[in-house]
Amino acid sequence: MIKWFIRHQFKEMFRSTVWQKNLILNIIMGFFLLVILVEALVGGIVLADKFHEIFPDDDPVKKFNSFLLYYFTFDLVLRYFMQQVPIMSVQPYLHLPVKKSSLINFVLSKSFLSFFNFLPLIFVIPMAFFQFADYYPISIVWVWIISVFLIALTNNFLIVYLKKQLVANPKVVGIFGLMIAFLVLFDYLNLISFSAFSTLIFGELLKHPLLIFVPAFLLIFVYSLNYFFLKSHLYPEEIKIRKDKKVDAISNIKYLKTLGKTGTLVSLELKLWWRHKRTRTIIYMLPIFLLYGFVFYPQDIYSEGFGFLIFVGVFISGGLMLNYTNYAFSYESNYFDAILANNINIKEYLRVKLVIAIIVSTICFIVTIPYVFFGFKILIINFVAWLYCIGCLSFALLYTATYNKKRMDLAKGAVFNYQGIGASNWLAMIPAFLLPIFIYLPFGLNDLPYTGIFLIGLIGLIGLLFQKSLLNIVVKQFFKRKYLMAEGFREK
């Protein structure tokens, strides 16, 4: 049965028009991937050979073990954004005498071939033979290598499970993401020590080889979670019903019902965001925008000035809003003709997008108010950046969004996906991040930093006061560009 599954998968891949069209691109990507692997392997060998020279005052075994927990945490995050979930069209097999277990095990086994599973071995194996073999018997070293590989596989199936829960029960993913974020934060604040814990865990594996059964048990446990989850969701009708229930729940938000037609349009936008993979991925990236300040605010080199803090403030308050308004029309490229053909009040249609942009930016600002812990100056800058985002940037981005006429496939993820992104989207970054810094710069150079900060906030406040006039400009631009956008969106 496995033989037939493999044959069918290869036929499906080679008969696909996408594979044929992208054959040259796949060959080029494969070549670069091979180059990266060779470079990583050479780098791993050189690192392993010189490791004791890089850290001459430390035990090389303990020092290397102290990095492993950091690596696997980073590996989890990287897998979440880059690793593809193993898929297979199961419908053609459901009416045939094929066991469910065969289908599920085959789908899960496809993820064994993931590049990320073998990446740690490029560094671990050379390190084991160049450094660890001098301190421990070779049999113990092999037990340690296998244990590291088992943990990498556990990460693999954990990410597969989380990505599938992203559709069935997003709360699980949110809770897990917050746990990782808080652990990293506590380690950064020296409340806990990843390095000490990592040294202890992997050091015990070298002292007591029988502990290899712990990562083996974790792997079996996470694999079982995936197995039983897929078994309970094998039939597509079950998934569809659950999706419909979750999407319909958005329209039952009581506050939106009190806003009349505007609330109805807002709920439709929320359904769009939650229904499609690309927009939903951006929502789950929100903690990255909100926690961005922890990278810079604790460092004196950044907190002493103003210019870089303005950039961080705009990124925190307007990062998610920028993504929404920058692709406001591309998100609707699949049914843009229907918007033009139906009797829709375009001014109200655009006003709803601005309202959502303002709400999103406001929520981001409110959530990040606790950054005042790092100084009252940061709160002032973030407040000014918020005013700039909702009063100036929101209108500017919606205006420039009319120049993008590339169709966007919302069924694909957002990370490292540039499909549907045009030159206008990159140019829109200029008013987003550079303009407020250019406004501040002359005053900062003349030792009048707060005057520059005040001017940025004043521009945002003026934009809010004249929002009707700015909205009319956007409406005129939309009517001027709508047919060009529609023509571009029709091209697949």
CORQUIWO-V218783 format. One record per backbone hydrogen bond with DSSP energy under -0.5 kcal/mol. NH is the residue of the N-H (numbers start at 1). CO is the residue of the C=O. Records with the same first field share a line. If there is no record, write none. Layout:
# CORQUIWO-V218783
NH: CO, CO
This chain:
# CORQUIWO-V218783
5: 1
6: 2
7: 3
8: 4
9: 5
10: 6
11: 7
12: 8
13: 9
14: 10
15: 11
16: 13
20: 16
21: 17
22: 18
23: 20
26: 22
27: 23
28: 24
29: 25
30: 26
31: 27
32: 28
33: 29
34: 30
35: 31
36: 32
37: 33
38: 34
39: 35
40: 36
41: 37
42: 38
43: 39
44: 40
45: 41
46: 42
47: 43
48: 44
49: 45
50: 46
51: 47
53: 50
54: 50
55: 51
56: 53
58: 55
60: 58
63: 59
64: 60
65: 61
66: 62
67: 63, 64
68: 64, 65
69: 65
71: 67
72: 68
73: 69
74: 70
75: 71
76: 72
77: 73
78: 74
79: 75
80: 76
81: 77
82: 78
83: 79
90: 88
93: 90
94: 90, 91
95: 91
96: 93
98: 96
103: 99
104: 100
105: 101
106: 102
107: 103
108: 104
109: 105
110: 106, 107
111: 108
112: 109
113: 110
114: 111
117: 114
118: 114, 115
119: 115
120: 116
122: 118, 119
123: 119, 120
124: 120
125: 121
127: 123
128: 124
129: 125
130: 126
131: 127
132: 127
133: 128
134: 131
135: 132
136: 132
141: 137
142: 138
143: 139
144: 140
145: 141
146: 142
147: 143
148: 144
149: 145
150: 146
151: 147
152: 148
153: 149
154: 150
155: 151
156: 152
157: 153
158: 154
159: 155
160: 156
161: 157
162: 158
163: 159
164: 160
165: 161
166: 162
167: 164
168: 164
169: 165
172: 169
173: 169
174: 170
175: 171
176: 172
177: 173
178: 174
179: 175
180: 176
181: 177
182: 178
183: 179
184: 180
185: 181
186: 182
187: 183
188: 184
189: 185
190: 187
191: 186
192: 186
194: 192
197: 193
198: 194
199: 195
200: 196
201: 197
202: 198
203: 199
204: 200
205: 201
206: 202
207: 203
208: 204
211: 208
212: 209
213: 210
214: 211
215: 211
216: 212
217: 213
218: 214
219: 215
220: 216
221: 217
222: 218
223: 219
224: 220
225: 221
226: 222
227: 223
228: 224
229: 225
230: 226
231: 227
232: 228
233: 229
234: 231
236: 234
238: 235
239: 235
240: 236
241: 237
242: 238
243: 239
244: 240
245: 241
246: 242
247: 243
248: 244
249: 245
250: 246, 247
251: 247, 248
252: 249
253: 250
257: 253
258: 254, 255
259: 256
260: 257
262: 259
264: 260
265: 261
266: 262
267: 263
268: 264
269: 265
270: 266
271: 267
272: 268
273: 269
274: 270
275: 271
276: 272
278: 410
280: 276
281: 277
282: 278
283: 279
284: 280
285: 281, 282
286: 283
288: 285
289: 285
290: 286
291: 287
292: 289
293: 290
294: 291
295: 292
296: 292, 293
297: 293
299: 296
300: 298
302: 299
303: 299
304: 300
310: 306
311: 307
312: 308
313: 309
314: 310
315: 311
316: 312
317: 313
318: 314
319: 315
322: 318
323: 319
324: 320
325: 321
326: 322
327: 323
328: 325
331: 327
332: 329
333: 330
335: 332
336: 333
339: 335
340: 336
341: 337
342: 338
344: 342
346: 344
349: 345
350: 346
351: 347
352: 348
353: 349
354: 350
355: 351
356: 352
357: 353
358: 354
359: 355
360: 356
361: 357
362: 358
363: 359
364: 360
365: 361
366: 362
367: 363
368: 364
369: 366
370: 367
371: 368
372: 369
373: 370
374: 371
375: 372
378: 375
379: 375
380: 376
381: 377
382: 378
383: 379
384: 380
385: 381
386: 382
387: 383
388: 384
389: 385
390: 386
391: 387
392: 388
393: 388
394: 389
396: 392
397: 393
398: 394
399: 395
400: 396
401: 397
402: 399
403: 400
404: 401
405: 403
407: 488
408: 330
410: 408
412: 409
417: 414
418: 416
421: 418
422: 420
425: 422
426: 422
427: 423
428: 424
429: 426
430: 427
431: 427
432: 428
433: 429
434: 429, 430
435: 430
437: 433
438: 434
439: 435
440: 436
441: 437
442: 438
443: 440
444: 440
445: 441
446: 442
447: 444
448: 443
452: 448
453: 449
454: 450
455: 451
456: 452
457: 453
458: 454
459: 455
460: 456
461: 457
462: 458
463: 459
464: 460
465: 461
466: 462
467: 464
470: 466
471: 467
472: 468
473: 469
474: 470
475: 471
476: 472
477: 473
478: 474
479: 475
480: 476
481: 477
482: 478
485: 481
486: 482
487: 483
488: 484
489: 485
490: 486
491: 488
